[in-house]
Amino acid sequence: MDPTLPARIQFALTISFHYIYPPITIGLGLVLVILGVLHLRTGSPVWNQALRFWVRIYALNFALGIATGLVQEFQFGTNWSSYSRFVGDVFGSALAAEGIFAFFLESGFLGVMLFAGDRISARMQVLVTFLVALGAHFSAIWIVVANSWMQTPAAYHIVKGPAGEPRAEITSFWGVVFNPSAMDRLMHVIAGSWITGAFVVLSVSAWYLLRNRHHEFAQACMKVGLVILTFGAIFQVFISGDRSARYVAVFQPAKFAAMEGHWDSGPDPLAFVGWVDQNGGRTYAIGIPGGTSFLLDFHFDTPVKGLSAIQPDLRPPVNWVFQAYHVMISAGGFMLALSLGCCLFFFWGRRLYRTRWLLWLLVPGPIYAIVANLSGWWTSEIGRQPFMVYNVLRTSQGVSPNVPSAAVIASIAMFVFMYTLLGALYLYLLNDKVRHGPEEEPEAGGEPKPEIGLGLRQRLASEKGRAEV
């Protein structure tokens, strides 16, 4: 068996599972900074209560992100050794910067944030939280830069290695950092992460309101999450998404054509839903004729290069790209509509807190964001095929030549088993922390405050118990 396919399946499995957690930590990092600033500015104990609760959720996601991320590093050496030799000079600098400026910054100050608690001043708490969030964002920067170079390679030349094999060598470090797609893709990833973190906050807050628990905490967190979600969704759909599509149309025309199932060069239709017959060279879709052309330069008749003009062995798996792209678009549009609907109900007499059907829509919110993140990632990576480094190194040239397919398949089974256990453990611990809820702030005399927002049933039960005593 060709070892390329199982190696690709293994990497797709492990990176998809890993990519659930970094967006949550990046998004929660922003939430923590805002909560810390609000506590510093107002002195209200509810913001400190919220900060301490979300720090615990952040730490759990950070741990899962580290555990699943290390696997990616090892795979480069085991399954993709030829690729690692080719891009070692390029990736070495970016990944080293990620380790020095991001991982150590985030993990070092995370310990202070977790264990110092109220032993440090509010100002120091905000500073530490900011550094942790900065480290998480730095990590995204260097990973996205490395991946963007694979999409739009720049600032390099090909040299021969010690054994005569071709290698990419950097000619300008900053040329690699600011390759043509890096900044657009970075904005897209960061905005998606902020949306994911906001949905985690909104999901837990909505659950507490539905269960009539921790009202003050839930309403405070919901305000912060809703602001981040709304601005993030608007930016993602109308600014970042638009810019990302434009760079793909210029630098990766085969991927762009696959995203819309566009075959004949000419005006590009905007498809809403459909199916691509790659063998027959046809797309069955419902959409707007010339719609994508209009979004690119505001003209319905702007010609766009079609898949028919690209030789077959240079086309990506068109239907996979088409479906993944439209799942991302659908999820993004739904999240934007949901955020605007929540804003409307919030300003309309604070009805958001009492509208149960809308709160129920927010509870699975993180799933919407994860689906959008993963489908966007799949669109980008599958659309780059058949290349690992676009138009430079084919995927079949990057696989390790001496690793048998049977070994890779066995490791896939092992990863499925271990990641199932990790996922179950994560959900158990997350559920435990959410069920436990935020710790109550002590009164001035040192006694803990009664739970804020107890429901009528709990109050009656408490009064009945005292009467019986």
C-alpha positions as a Markdown table, in Angstrom:
| # | Residue | x | y | z |
|---|---|---|---|---|
| 1 | Met | 0.0 | 0.0 | 0.0 |
| 2 | Asp | 1.1 | 3.5 | -0.8 |
| 3 | Pro | 2.2 | 5.0 | 2.6 |
| 4 | Thr | 1.0 | 8.5 | 1.7 |
| 5 | Leu | -2.7 | 7.8 | 2.4 |
| 6 | Pro | -2.4 | 6.3 | 5.9 |
| 7 | Ala | 0.1 | 9.0 | 6.8 |
| 8 | Arg | -2.4 | 11.7 | 5.7 |
| 9 | Ile | -5.2 | 10.0 | 7.5 |
| 10 | Gln | -3.2 | 9.9 | 10.7 |
| 11 | Phe | -2.2 | 13.5 | 10.5 |
| 12 | Ala | -5.7 | 14.6 | 9.7 |
| 13 | Leu | -7.1 | 12.7 | 12.7 |
| 14 | Thr | -4.6 | 14.0 | 15.2 |
| 15 | Ile | -4.5 | 17.6 | 14.0 |
| 16 | Ser | -8.3 | 17.8 | 13.9 |
| 17 | Phe | -8.6 | 16.5 | 17.5 |
| 18 | His | -5.8 | 18.9 | 18.6 |
| 19 | Tyr | -7.4 | 21.9 | 16.9 |
| 20 | Ile | -10.4 | 21.7 | 19.2 |
| 21 | Tyr | -8.4 | 23.1 | 22.1 |
| 22 | Pro | -6.0 | 26.0 | 21.0 |
| 23 | Pro | -8.9 | 28.2 | 19.7 |
| 24 | Ile | -10.6 | 27.7 | 23.1 |
| 25 | Thr | -7.5 | 28.7 | 25.0 |
| 26 | Ile | -6.8 | 31.7 | 22.8 |
| 27 | Gly | -10.4 | 32.9 | 23.0 |
| 28 | Leu | -10.6 | 32.4 | 26.8 |
| 29 | Gly | -7.3 | 34.2 | 27.1 |
| 30 | Leu | -9.0 | 37.4 | 25.8 |
| 31 | Val | -12.0 | 36.8 | 28.1 |
| 32 | Leu | -9.6 | 36.5 | 31.1 |
| 33 | Val | -7.9 | 39.7 | 30.4 |
| 34 | Ile | -11.2 | 41.6 | 30.1 |
| 35 | Leu | -12.5 | 40.0 | 33.3 |
| 36 | Gly | -9.3 | 41.0 | 35.1 |
| 37 | Val | -9.5 | 44.6 | 33.8 |
| 38 | Leu | -13.2 | 44.9 | 34.9 |
| 39 | His | -12.3 | 43.6 | 38.3 |
| 40 | Leu | -9.5 | 46.1 | 38.6 |
| 41 | Arg | -11.6 | 49.0 | 37.4 |
| 42 | Thr | -14.8 | 48.3 | 39.3 |
| 43 | Gly | -13.7 | 46.3 | 42.4 |
| 44 | Ser | -16.9 | 44.2 | 42.0 |
| 45 | Pro | -16.4 | 40.7 | 43.4 |
| 46 | Val | -18.4 | 39.1 | 40.6 |
| 47 | Trp | -15.6 | 39.8 | 38.1 |
| 48 | Asn | -13.0 | 38.3 | 40.4 |
| 49 | Gln | -15.3 | 35.3 | 40.9 |
| 50 | Ala | -15.7 | 35.0 | 37.1 |
| 51 | Leu | -11.9 | 35.3 | 36.6 |
| 52 | Arg | -11.1 | 32.5 | 39.0 |
| 53 | Phe | -13.7 | 30.2 | 37.5 |
| 54 | Trp | -12.6 | 30.7 | 33.9 |
| 55 | Val | -8.9 | 30.3 | 34.8 |
| 56 | Arg | -9.7 | 26.7 | 35.8 |
| 57 | Ile | -11.5 | 26.1 | 32.4 |
| 58 | Tyr | -8.5 | 27.7 | 30.6 |
| 59 | Ala | -6.0 | 25.4 | 32.4 |
| 60 | Leu | -8.0 | 22.3 | 31.5 |
| 61 | Asn | -8.0 | 23.2 | 27.8 |
| 62 | Phe | -4.3 | 24.3 | 27.9 |
| 63 | Ala | -3.4 | 20.8 | 29.3 |
| 64 | Leu | -5.3 | 19.0 | 26.5 |
| 65 | Gly | -3.8 | 21.3 | 23.9 |
| 66 | Ile | -0.3 | 20.5 | 25.0 |
| 67 | Ala | -0.9 | 16.8 | 25.2 |
| 68 | Thr | -2.4 | 16.6 | 21.7 |
| 69 | Gly | 0.0 | 19.1 | 20.2 |
| 70 | Leu | 3.2 | 17.2 | 21.0 |
| 71 | Val | 2.0 | 14.4 | 18.7 |
| 72 | Gln | 2.2 | 16.7 | 15.7 |
| 73 | Glu | 5.9 | 17.4 | 16.3 |
| 74 | Phe | 6.8 | 13.7 | 16.4 |
| 75 | Gln | 4.8 | 13.0 | 13.2 |
| 76 | Phe | 7.0 | 15.3 | 11.2 |
| 77 | Gly | 10.0 | 13.1 | 12.0 |
| 78 | Thr | 8.2 | 9.7 | 11.8 |
| 79 | Asn | 5.8 | 9.9 | 8.9 |
| 80 | Trp | 7.0 | 13.0 | 7.0 |
| 81 | Ser | 10.8 | 12.8 | 7.2 |
| 82 | Ser | 11.3 | 13.8 | 3.6 |
| 83 | Tyr | 9.1 | 16.8 | 4.1 |
| 84 | Ser | 11.0 | 17.7 | 7.3 |
| 85 | Arg | 14.3 | 17.7 | 5.5 |
| 86 | Phe | 12.9 | 19.9 | 2.8 |
| 87 | Val | 11.4 | 22.6 | 5.1 |
| 88 | Gly | 13.7 | 22.2 | 8.1 |
| 89 | Asp | 15.4 | 25.6 | 7.5 |
| 90 | Val | 12.1 | 27.3 | 7.2 |
| 91 | Phe | 10.1 | 25.6 | 9.9 |
| 92 | Gly | 13.1 | 25.4 | 12.3 |
| 93 | Ser | 13.1 | 29.2 | 12.9 |
| 94 | Ala | 9.3 | 29.5 | 13.2 |
| 95 | Leu | 8.8 | 26.6 | 15.5 |
| 96 | Ala | 11.8 | 27.7 | 17.7 |
| 97 | Ala | 10.2 | 31.1 | 18.0 |
| 98 | Glu | 6.9 | 29.5 | 18.9 |
| 99 | Gly | 8.6 | 27.5 | 21.7 |
| 100 | Ile | 10.6 | 30.5 | 23.1 |
| 101 | Phe | 8.2 | 33.4 | 22.8 |
| 102 | Ala | 4.9 | 31.5 | 23.1 |
| 103 | Phe | 5.0 | 28.2 | 25.0 |
| 104 | Phe | 7.4 | 29.2 | 27.8 |
| 105 | Leu | 5.7 | 32.6 | 28.2 |
| 106 | Glu | 2.2 | 31.1 | 28.4 |
| 107 | Ser | 3.1 | 28.0 | 30.5 |
| 108 | Gly | 5.4 | 30.0 | 32.9 |
| 109 | Phe | 2.9 | 32.7 | 33.8 |
| 110 | Leu | 0.0 | 30.2 | 33.8 |
| 111 | Gly | 1.4 | 28.7 | 37.0 |
| 112 | Val | 1.4 | 32.1 | 38.6 |
| 113 | Met | -2.2 | 32.7 | 37.4 |
| 114 | Leu | -3.4 | 29.4 | 38.7 |
| 115 | Phe | -1.7 | 29.2 | 42.1 |
| 116 | Ala | -1.1 | 32.8 | 43.1 |
| 117 | Gly | -4.8 | 33.7 | 43.0 |
| 118 | Asp | -5.6 | 36.5 | 45.4 |
| 119 | Arg | -2.1 | 36.4 | 47.0 |
| 120 | Ile | -1.1 | 38.9 | 44.3 |
| 121 | Ser | -2.5 | 42.4 | 43.7 |
| 122 | Ala | -5.3 | 43.0 | 41.2 |
| 123 | Arg | -2.8 | 44.9 | 39.0 |
| 124 | Met | -0.3 | 42.0 | 39.0 |
| 125 | Gln | -3.2 | 39.6 | 38.4 |
| 126 | Val | -4.1 | 41.5 | 35.2 |
| 127 | Leu | -0.5 | 41.7 | 34.1 |
| 128 | Val | 0.0 | 37.9 | 34.6 |
| 129 | Thr | -3.3 | 37.2 | 32.8 |
| 130 | Phe | -2.3 | 39.4 | 29.9 |
| 131 | Leu | 1.1 | 37.6 | 29.5 |
| 132 | Val | -0.7 | 34.2 | 29.5 |
| 133 | Ala | -3.1 | 35.4 | 26.8 |
| 134 | Leu | -0.2 | 37.0 | 24.9 |
| 135 | Gly | 1.7 | 33.7 | 24.9 |
| 136 | Ala | -1.4 | 31.9 | 23.5 |
| 137 | His | -1.7 | 34.4 | 20.7 |
| 138 | Phe | 2.1 | 34.2 | 20.0 |
| 139 | Ser | 1.7 | 30.5 | 19.6 |
| 140 | Ala | -1.0 | 31.0 | 17.0 |
| 141 | Ile | 1.2 | 33.5 | 15.2 |
| 142 | Trp | 4.2 | 31.2 | 14.6 |
| 143 | Ile | 2.1 | 28.1 | 13.8 |
| 144 | Val | 0.0 | 30.1 | 11.3 |
| 145 | Val | 3.1 | 31.7 | 9.8 |
| 146 | Ala | 4.6 | 28.2 | 9.2 |
| 147 | Asn | 1.4 | 26.8 | 7.7 |
| 148 | Ser | 0.9 | 29.9 | 5.6 |
| 149 | Trp | 4.3 | 29.5 | 4.1 |
| 150 | Met | 3.2 | 26.1 | 2.9 |
| 151 | Gln | 0.2 | 27.8 | 1.2 |
| 152 | Thr | 2.2 | 30.7 | -0.3 |
| 153 | Pro | 5.9 | 30.0 | -0.1 |
| 154 | Ala | 8.1 | 33.1 | -0.2 |
| 155 | Ala | 11.7 | 34.3 | 0.7 |
| 156 | Tyr | 13.5 | 31.0 | -0.1 |
| 157 | His | 15.6 | 29.3 | -2.7 |
| 158 | Ile | 16.2 | 25.6 | -3.4 |
| 159 | Val | 19.7 | 24.2 | -2.4 |
| 160 | Lys | 21.1 | 20.7 | -2.3 |
| 161 | Gly | 21.5 | 19.0 | 1.1 |
| 162 | Pro | 24.5 | 16.8 | 2.2 |
| 163 | Ala | 23.1 | 13.8 | 0.4 |
| 164 | Gly | 22.2 | 15.8 | -2.7 |
| 165 | Glu | 18.5 | 16.1 | -1.8 |
| 166 | Pro | 16.7 | 19.4 | -2.5 |
| 167 | Arg | 16.1 | 21.7 | 0.5 |
| 168 | Ala | 14.3 | 25.0 | 0.9 |
| 169 | Glu | 16.6 | 27.6 | 2.5 |
| 170 | Ile | 15.5 | 30.9 | 3.9 |
| 171 | Thr | 16.7 | 34.1 | 2.1 |
| 172 | Ser | 14.8 | 36.4 | 4.5 |
| 173 | Phe | 13.3 | 35.6 | 7.9 |
| 174 | Trp | 10.8 | 38.5 | 7.7 |
| 175 | Gly | 9.9 | 37.5 | 4.2 |
| 176 | Val | 8.9 | 34.1 | 5.5 |
| 177 | Val | 6.9 | 35.7 | 8.4 |
| 178 | Phe | 5.1 | 38.1 | 6.1 |
| 179 | Asn | 4.5 | 35.7 | 3.2 |
| 180 | Pro | 1.5 | 36.7 | 1.0 |
| 181 | Ser | -1.2 | 34.8 | 3.0 |
| 182 | Ala | 0.2 | 34.9 | 6.5 |
| 183 | Met | -1.5 | 38.0 | 7.9 |
| 184 | Asp | -4.9 | 37.4 | 6.4 |
| 185 | Arg | -4.9 | 33.8 | 7.6 |
| 186 | Leu | -3.7 | 34.9 | 11.1 |
| 187 | Met | -6.5 | 37.3 | 11.4 |
| 188 | His | -8.9 | 34.6 | 10.4 |
| 189 | Val | -7.6 | 32.1 | 12.9 |
| 190 | Ile | -7.5 | 34.7 | 15.8 |
| 191 | Ala | -11.0 | 35.9 | 15.1 |
| 192 | Gly | -12.3 | 32.3 | 15.0 |
| 193 | Ser | -10.6 | 31.6 | 18.3 |
| 194 | Trp | -12.2 | 34.7 | 19.9 |
| 195 | Ile | -15.6 | 33.5 | 18.7 |
| 196 | Thr | -14.9 | 30.0 | 20.1 |
| 197 | Gly | -13.9 | 31.3 | 23.5 |
| 198 | Ala | -16.9 | 33.6 | 23.6 |
| 199 | Phe | -19.2 | 30.7 | 22.8 |
| 200 | Val | -17.8 | 28.7 | 25.6 |
| 201 | Val | -18.5 | 31.5 | 28.0 |
| 202 | Leu | -22.0 | 32.0 | 26.6 |
| 203 | Ser | -22.8 | 28.3 | 26.7 |
| 204 | Val | -22.0 | 27.9 | 30.4 |
| 205 | Ser | -23.7 | 31.2 | 31.3 |
| 206 | Ala | -26.9 | 30.2 | 29.4 |
| 207 | Trp | -26.9 | 26.8 | 31.1 |
| 208 | Tyr | -26.7 | 28.4 | 34.6 |
| 209 | Leu | -29.6 | 30.8 | 33.7 |
| 210 | Leu | -31.7 | 27.8 | 32.4 |
| 211 | Arg | -31.0 | 26.0 | 35.6 |
| 212 | Asn | -31.7 | 29.1 | 37.7 |
| 213 | Arg | -28.2 | 29.1 | 39.2 |
| 214 | His | -25.5 | 31.7 | 39.7 |
| 215 | His | -27.5 | 34.5 | 38.1 |
| 216 | Glu | -25.2 | 37.4 | 38.8 |
| 217 | Phe | -22.2 | 35.5 | 37.6 |
| 218 | Ala | -24.0 | 34.2 | 34.5 |
| 219 | Gln | -25.3 | 37.6 | 33.4 |
| 220 | Ala | -22.0 | 39.3 | 33.9 |
| 221 | Cys | -20.1 | 36.6 | 31.9 |
| 222 | Met | -22.8 | 36.7 | 29.2 |
| 223 | Lys | -22.3 | 40.4 | 28.6 |
| 224 | Val | -18.5 | 39.9 | 28.1 |
| 225 | Gly | -19.1 | 36.8 | 25.8 |
| 226 | Leu | -21.7 | 38.5 | 23.7 |
| 227 | Val | -19.6 | 41.6 | 23.0 |
| 228 | Ile | -16.6 | 39.4 | 21.9 |
| 229 | Leu | -18.9 | 37.1 | 19.8 |
| 230 | Thr | -20.7 | 40.0 | 18.0 |
| 231 | Phe | -17.6 | 41.9 | 17.1 |
| 232 | Gly | -15.7 | 38.7 | 16.2 |
| 233 | Ala | -18.5 | 37.4 | 14.0 |
| 234 | Ile | -18.9 | 40.7 | 12.1 |
| 235 | Phe | -15.1 | 40.9 | 11.6 |
| 236 | Gln | -14.8 | 37.3 | 10.6 |
| 237 | Val | -17.6 | 37.4 | 8.0 |
| 238 | Phe | -17.3 | 40.8 | 6.4 |
| 239 | Ile | -13.6 | 41.6 | 6.7 |
| 240 | Ser | -11.3 | 38.6 | 7.4 |
| 241 | Gly | -13.4 | 36.1 | 5.4 |
| 242 | Asp | -13.6 | 38.4 | 2.4 |
| 243 | Arg | -9.8 | 39.1 | 2.4 |
| 244 | Ser | -9.0 | 35.4 | 2.8 |
| 245 | Ala | -11.1 | 34.6 | -0.2 |
| 246 | Arg | -9.4 | 37.2 | -2.3 |
| 247 | Tyr | -5.9 | 36.0 | -1.5 |
| 248 | Val | -7.0 | 32.4 | -2.4 |
| 249 | Ala | -8.4 | 33.6 | -5.7 |
| 250 | Val | -5.0 | 35.2 | -6.6 |
| 251 | Phe | -2.5 | 32.7 | -5.2 |
| 252 | Gln | -4.3 | 29.4 | -5.3 |
| 253 | Pro | -6.8 | 29.4 | -8.2 |
| 254 | Ala | -7.3 | 25.7 | -8.1 |
| 255 | Lys | -8.4 | 25.8 | -4.5 |
| 256 | Phe | -10.7 | 28.8 | -5.1 |
| 257 | Ala | -12.4 | 27.1 | -8.1 |
| 258 | Ala | -12.9 | 23.9 | -6.0 |
| 259 | Met | -14.4 | 25.9 | -3.1 |
| 260 | Glu | -17.3 | 26.9 | -5.5 |
| 261 | Gly | -17.2 | 23.9 | -7.8 |
| 262 | His | -16.3 | 26.2 | -10.7 |
| 263 | Trp | -15.4 | 24.4 | -13.9 |
| 264 | Asp | -15.5 | 26.7 | -16.9 |
| 265 | Ser | -13.4 | 29.9 | -16.8 |
| 266 | Gly | -15.7 | 32.9 | -16.7 |
| 267 | Pro | -18.1 | 34.5 | -14.2 |
| 268 | Asp | -18.1 | 32.4 | -11.0 |
| 269 | Pro | -21.5 | 31.5 | -9.5 |
| 270 | Leu | -22.0 | 31.8 | -5.7 |
| 271 | Ala | -23.3 | 28.4 | -4.6 |
| 272 | Phe | -25.4 | 27.9 | -1.5 |
| 273 | Val | -25.6 | 24.1 | -1.5 |
| 274 | Gly | -24.7 | 21.4 | -4.0 |
| 275 | Trp | -22.7 | 18.4 | -5.1 |
| 276 | Val | -19.7 | 18.1 | -7.3 |
| 277 | Asp | -19.2 | 15.3 | -9.8 |
| 278 | Gln | -15.4 | 15.5 | -10.2 |
| 279 | Asn | -15.2 | 12.6 | -12.7 |
| 280 | Gly | -17.9 | 14.2 | -14.9 |
| 281 | Gly | -16.6 | 17.7 | -14.5 |
| 282 | Arg | -20.0 | 19.1 | -13.3 |
| 283 | Thr | -21.4 | 20.8 | -10.3 |
| 284 | Tyr | -25.1 | 20.5 | -9.3 |
| 285 | Ala | -25.8 | 23.5 | -7.0 |
| 286 | Ile | -28.3 | 26.2 | -6.1 |
| 287 | Gly | -26.8 | 29.7 | -6.1 |
| 288 | Ile | -26.5 | 33.1 | -7.7 |
| 289 | Pro | -24.9 | 33.3 | -11.2 |
| 290 | Gly | -21.8 | 35.5 | -11.0 |
| 291 | Gly | -22.2 | 35.9 | -7.3 |
| 292 | Thr | -18.7 | 35.0 | -6.3 |
| 293 | Ser | -17.3 | 37.3 | -9.1 |
| 294 | Phe | -19.3 | 40.1 | -7.6 |
| 295 | Leu | -17.9 | 39.5 | -4.2 |
| 296 | Leu | -14.4 | 39.6 | -5.6 |
| 297 | Asp | -14.6 | 43.0 | -7.4 |
| 298 | Phe | -18.3 | 44.0 | -7.5 |
| 299 | His | -18.8 | 42.9 | -11.1 |
| 300 | Phe | -21.0 | 39.9 | -12.0 |
| 301 | Asp | -19.1 | 39.3 | -15.2 |
| 302 | Thr | -15.6 | 39.1 | -13.8 |
| 303 | Pro | -13.9 | 35.9 | -15.2 |
| 304 | Val | -12.5 | 33.5 | -12.7 |
| 305 | Lys | -10.2 | 30.6 | -13.7 |
| 306 | Gly | -12.1 | 27.3 | -13.7 |
| 307 | Leu | -11.0 | 23.8 | -12.9 |
| 308 | Ser | -11.2 | 22.8 | -16.6 |
| 309 | Ala | -8.2 | 25.1 | -17.2 |
| 310 | Ile | -6.1 | 23.2 | -14.6 |
| 311 | Gln | -4.6 | 19.9 | -15.5 |
| 312 | Pro | -6.3 | 17.0 | -13.6 |
| 313 | Asp | -3.3 | 15.9 | -11.5 |
| 314 | Leu | -3.0 | 19.5 | -10.1 |
| 315 | Arg | -6.7 | 19.7 | -8.9 |
| 316 | Pro | -7.6 | 19.1 | -5.3 |
| 317 | Pro | -10.4 | 16.6 | -4.3 |
| 318 | Val | -13.1 | 19.1 | -5.4 |
| 319 | Asn | -16.2 | 17.8 | -3.7 |
| 320 | Trp | -14.3 | 17.5 | -0.3 |
| 321 | Val | -13.2 | 21.1 | -0.6 |
| 322 | Phe | -16.6 | 22.3 | -1.8 |
| 323 | Gln | -18.5 | 20.6 | 1.0 |
| 324 | Ala | -16.1 | 21.7 | 3.8 |
| 325 | Tyr | -16.1 | 25.3 | 2.5 |
| 326 | His | -19.9 | 25.5 | 2.5 |
| 327 | Val | -20.1 | 23.9 | 6.0 |
| 328 | Met | -17.8 | 26.7 | 7.2 |
| 329 | Ile | -19.8 | 29.4 | 5.4 |
| 330 | Ser | -23.1 | 28.0 | 6.8 |
| 331 | Ala | -21.7 | 27.8 | 10.3 |
| 332 | Gly | -20.2 | 31.3 | 10.1 |
| 333 | Gly | -23.5 | 32.8 | 8.8 |
| 334 | Phe | -25.5 | 31.1 | 11.5 |
| 335 | Met | -23.2 | 32.3 | 14.3 |
| 336 | Leu | -23.4 | 35.9 | 13.0 |
| 337 | Ala | -27.2 | 35.7 | 12.9 |
| 338 | Leu | -27.3 | 34.2 | 16.4 |
| 339 | Ser | -25.0 | 36.9 | 17.8 |
| 340 | Leu | -27.1 | 39.7 | 16.3 |
| 341 | Gly | -30.3 | 38.0 | 17.6 |
| 342 | Cys | -28.8 | 37.8 | 21.1 |
| 343 | Cys | -27.9 | 41.5 | 20.9 |
| 344 | Leu | -31.4 | 42.4 | 19.9 |
| 345 | Phe | -32.9 | 40.4 | 22.8 |
| 346 | Phe | -30.4 | 41.9 | 25.2 |
| 347 | Phe | -31.2 | 45.5 | 24.4 |
| 348 | Trp | -34.9 | 44.7 | 24.3 |
| 349 | Gly | -35.5 | 44.9 | 28.0 |
| 350 | Arg | -32.8 | 42.3 | 28.8 |
| 351 | Arg | -35.0 | 39.6 | 27.5 |
| 352 | Leu | -32.0 | 37.5 | 26.6 |
| 353 | Tyr | -31.7 | 36.3 | 30.1 |
| 354 | Arg | -35.4 | 35.1 | 30.1 |
| 355 | Thr | -35.8 | 33.8 | 26.6 |
| 356 | Arg | -35.4 | 30.1 | 27.1 |
| 357 | Trp | -35.3 | 29.0 | 23.4 |
| 358 | Leu | -32.5 | 31.5 | 22.7 |
| 359 | Leu | -30.6 | 30.3 | 25.8 |
| 360 | Trp | -31.0 | 26.7 | 24.6 |
| 361 | Leu | -29.5 | 27.8 | 21.2 |
| 362 | Leu | -26.4 | 29.1 | 23.0 |
| 363 | Val | -25.8 | 26.0 | 25.1 |
| 364 | Pro | -24.3 | 24.0 | 22.1 |
| 365 | Gly | -22.5 | 27.2 | 20.9 |
| 366 | Pro | -19.0 | 25.8 | 21.2 |
| 367 | Ile | -20.0 | 23.1 | 18.7 |
| 368 | Tyr | -20.9 | 25.7 | 16.1 |
| 369 | Ala | -17.5 | 27.3 | 16.5 |
| 370 | Ile | -15.6 | 24.0 | 16.5 |
| 371 | Val | -17.4 | 22.9 | 13.3 |
| 372 | Ala | -16.6 | 26.2 | 11.6 |
| 373 | Asn | -12.9 | 26.1 | 12.7 |
| 374 | Leu | -12.4 | 22.5 | 11.6 |
| 375 | Ser | -14.2 | 22.8 | 8.3 |
| 376 | Gly | -12.2 | 26.0 | 7.5 |
| 377 | Trp | -9.0 | 24.1 | 8.3 |
| 378 | Trp | -10.0 | 21.2 | 6.1 |
| 379 | Thr | -10.9 | 23.6 | 3.3 |
| 380 | Ser | -7.4 | 25.1 | 3.5 |
| 381 | Glu | -5.5 | 21.9 | 3.8 |
| 382 | Ile | -7.4 | 19.7 | 1.4 |
| 383 | Gly | -7.6 | 22.5 | -1.1 |
| 384 | Arg | -3.8 | 22.7 | -1.2 |
| 385 | Gln | -3.5 | 19.1 | -2.5 |
| 386 | Pro | -1.7 | 17.5 | -4.3 |
| 387 | Phe | 1.0 | 19.7 | -2.7 |
| 388 | Met | 2.4 | 20.0 | 0.8 |
| 389 | Val | 4.3 | 23.1 | -0.2 |
| 390 | Tyr | 2.1 | 24.7 | -2.9 |
| 391 | Asn | 3.5 | 24.3 | -6.4 |
| 392 | Val | 6.9 | 23.3 | -4.8 |
| 393 | Leu | 6.7 | 19.9 | -3.0 |
| 394 | Arg | 4.0 | 17.3 | -3.6 |
| 395 | Thr | 2.5 | 15.4 | -0.7 |
| 396 | Ser | 3.7 | 12.1 | -2.1 |
| 397 | Gln | 7.3 | 13.5 | -2.1 |
| 398 | Gly | 7.1 | 14.4 | 1.6 |
| 399 | Val | 6.2 | 11.1 | 3.2 |
| 400 | Ser | 8.8 | 8.9 | 4.9 |
| 401 | Pro | 10.0 | 6.2 | 2.5 |
| 402 | Asn | 10.9 | 3.6 | 5.1 |
| 403 | Val | 7.9 | 3.5 | 7.4 |
| 404 | Pro | 5.6 | 0.6 | 6.4 |
| 405 | Ser | 1.9 | 1.3 | 6.0 |
| 406 | Ala | 1.0 | -1.4 | 8.5 |
| 407 | Ala | 2.8 | 0.5 | 11.2 |
| 408 | Val | 1.0 | 3.7 | 10.4 |
| 409 | Ile | -2.4 | 2.0 | 10.4 |
| 410 | Ala | -1.7 | 0.4 | 13.7 |
| 411 | Ser | -0.7 | 3.8 | 15.2 |
| 412 | Ile | -4.0 | 5.2 | 13.8 |
| 413 | Ala | -5.9 | 2.6 | 15.8 |
| 414 | Met | -3.9 | 3.5 | 18.9 |
| 415 | Phe | -4.6 | 7.2 | 18.4 |
| 416 | Val | -8.3 | 6.6 | 18.0 |
| 417 | Phe | -8.3 | 4.6 | 21.3 |
| 418 | Met | -6.2 | 7.1 | 23.2 |
| 419 | Tyr | -8.0 | 10.2 | 21.9 |
| 420 | Thr | -11.4 | 8.6 | 22.8 |
| 421 | Leu | -10.2 | 8.3 | 26.3 |
| 422 | Leu | -8.7 | 11.8 | 26.3 |
| 423 | Gly | -12.0 | 13.2 | 24.9 |
| 424 | Ala | -14.1 | 11.4 | 27.5 |
| 425 | Leu | -11.8 | 12.5 | 30.3 |
| 426 | Tyr | -11.9 | 16.1 | 29.1 |
| 427 | Leu | -15.7 | 16.1 | 29.0 |
| 428 | Tyr | -15.9 | 14.5 | 32.4 |
| 429 | Leu | -13.6 | 17.1 | 34.0 |
| 430 | Leu | -15.3 | 20.0 | 32.1 |
| 431 | Asn | -18.7 | 18.8 | 33.3 |
| 432 | Asp | -17.4 | 18.5 | 36.8 |
| 433 | Lys | -16.1 | 22.1 | 36.9 |
| 434 | Val | -19.3 | 23.5 | 35.3 |
| 435 | Arg | -21.5 | 21.5 | 37.8 |
| 436 | His | -19.4 | 22.7 | 40.7 |
| 437 | Gly | -19.8 | 26.3 | 39.5 |
| 438 | Pro | -17.9 | 29.4 | 40.5 |
| 439 | Glu | -16.6 | 29.7 | 44.1 |
| 440 | Glu | -18.6 | 32.2 | 46.1 |
| 441 | Glu | -16.8 | 35.4 | 47.2 |
| 442 | Pro | -16.3 | 35.7 | 51.0 |
| 443 | Glu | -18.1 | 38.5 | 52.8 |
| 444 | Ala | -16.0 | 41.2 | 54.6 |
| 445 | Gly | -16.1 | 39.1 | 57.8 |
| 446 | Gly | -14.7 | 36.1 | 56.0 |
| 447 | Glu | -17.9 | 34.1 | 55.7 |
| 448 | Pro | -18.9 | 32.9 | 52.2 |
| 449 | Lys | -21.8 | 34.7 | 50.7 |
| 450 | Pro | -25.0 | 32.7 | 50.0 |
| 451 | Glu | -25.4 | 31.6 | 46.4 |
| 452 | Ile | -26.6 | 34.5 | 44.2 |
| 453 | Gly | -29.8 | 33.9 | 42.4 |
| 454 | Leu | -31.2 | 30.9 | 44.2 |
| 455 | Gly | -34.5 | 29.7 | 42.7 |
| 456 | Leu | -37.8 | 29.8 | 44.6 |
| 457 | Arg | -37.6 | 26.0 | 45.2 |
| 458 | Gln | -34.2 | 26.2 | 46.8 |
| 459 | Arg | -35.2 | 29.1 | 49.1 |
| 460 | Leu | -38.4 | 27.4 | 50.2 |
| 461 | Ala | -36.5 | 24.2 | 51.0 |
| 462 | Ser | -34.0 | 26.2 | 53.0 |
| 463 | Glu | -36.7 | 28.0 | 55.0 |
| 464 | Lys | -38.5 | 24.7 | 55.6 |
| 465 | Gly | -35.4 | 23.1 | 57.0 |
| 466 | Arg | -34.8 | 26.0 | 59.4 |
| 467 | Ala | -38.5 | 25.8 | 60.5 |
| 468 | Glu | -38.1 | 22.1 | 61.2 |
| 469 | Val | -35.0 | 22.7 | 63.3 |
